[in-house]
Amino acid sequence: MSLFSFLDRSRTIAKPGFSRWMVPPAALCIHLCIGQAYAFSVFNLPMTKLVGITQSAPDDWNLPELGWIFSIGIFVLGFSAAIFGRWVEEGGPRRAMFTAALCWAVGFLIAAFGVYIHNLWVVYFGYGLVGGCGLGIGYISPVSTLIKWFPDRPGMATGMAIMGFGGGAFIASPLSVWLMSKFSTPTHVGVAETFIVMGAIYFVFMIVGAFIVRVPAPGWKPEGYTPPLRASKLITTSDVFVYDALKTPQFWFIWVVLCINVTAGIGVIGQASAMSQEMFPGKITAVAAAGFVGLMSLFNMAGRFFWASTSDYIGRKNTYFVFMVLGFIMYCTVPYTGSIASVVAFVCCFLVIISMYGGGFATVPAYLRDMFGTRYVGAIHGWLITAWSMAGIFGPVLVNYIREYNVTHGVPKAQAYNVTMYIMAGLFVIGFICNALIKAVNERYHMRTDSDVERAQMQVGAAAKPAGA
Amino acid sequence: MADSNQHTGTTALQLTLAWAFVGIPLTLGVIQTLINAMKLFQ
């Protein structure tokens, strides 16, 4: 028996009497920690003064250079989720959570070393690459486990966990600021020490989650729950192998829908402060804009739980129809709110948009479950997360570059975002069409027997082992 | 298998501790963010 046998899936099978309500806190232990990524910007300014201390020195790093740390992290998140998805699914949640904790903590430690020796490439490697793998593995690790524990309410269950990713910044932001204030001296900024302490705290927090988590015993079902004997129109009772799912049009339609939904949200998240001040000069101050950003974060988090839970009642496809229609209306309305100088209408529009941004993330695992079954939903979700990586490029480009183009061509700043808003609205039309095209997966992709499953695993496993191991 | 904390399984204390472990820091963070967000209306 190996040293790490306690991480095996077989060691995590729940004993009779285990409450499934222990699993969401386990998932939250992971997501609240990796959600720190959203708060990384609190380090940006202090990291521009590591040499100069009170102000940036010529040898100090600049903001665009530092911006790459977050970008690499999110990019690696998407691709590590795709590459390690099958490994996560087959190895069980505890092994995945433990690995995610290790990557995330070690990423912080390497980044701290990079800050200490003042080498940005080491920080990119630590937080971006190693930490990014922790982000990707951690993000998908509890998803399929939650879906298996909550077959009656999969949207609500995954919504709870993914809500944690949105909420992680609420904890990380004040914690980072407080730690830096404790470690800073007149000759030292205290970023490296803060990274070390945060890495240690997150490791402990995530390990607690890894030890709490359990998978249901085979054949387990919630008390009083009767699984449907026949597949309904858009909810399958069969399973699709992860690499077969990638061959279906349904997977790519959902990929496009998610990509559009994320593009629409991620572009404004980064620019919300500047955009609100430029569209309402004199009405929204810098302090008020910071409040607006905080409010958006809250709606981002709450939307994850609200929309995912709602999808259990109205269906996944209808939920995305709501996102696309409401998103279209909201984005078309934003330029009008600027023209009538209505701050309240402007804020309401963006709060709805951002709640749907979070809701899109939280609802999609259940959408995949409906389409492809439970067995490989975590691995399929891993591949779908690449849509996030792509949106991370599209969104900011659409908002920043079009605004820049308009401003340099003489468009007043208050109207510089209008074209972007209409483009976003147009994207929602494409998303609506893609969502409408999603039908049940063709039966030829369904796994039929256990021997089918084993054969598929052996075929692909032989080729994918080096990457997935 | 029942979804309950009967038998020798999960106790109410374990459930409370698990939820408090994640709930308390999250609630504190949300309150702090809400306080900051109120600046929008000042």
Interface residues (C-beta under 8 A of the other chain):
Chain A: A14 K15 P16 G17 F18 S19 R20 W21 M22 P25 A26 L28 C29 L32 G164 G167 A169 F170 I171 S173 P174 V208 I212 P216 A217 W220 P222 E223 I284 V287 A288 A289 A290 G291 F292 G294 L295 S297 L298 M301 V347
Chain B: M1 A2 D3 S4 N5 Q6 H7 T8 G9 T10 Q14 L15 A18 W19 F21 V22 G23 P25 L26 L28 G29 V30 Q32 T33 L34 N36 A37 M38 K39 L40 F41 Q42
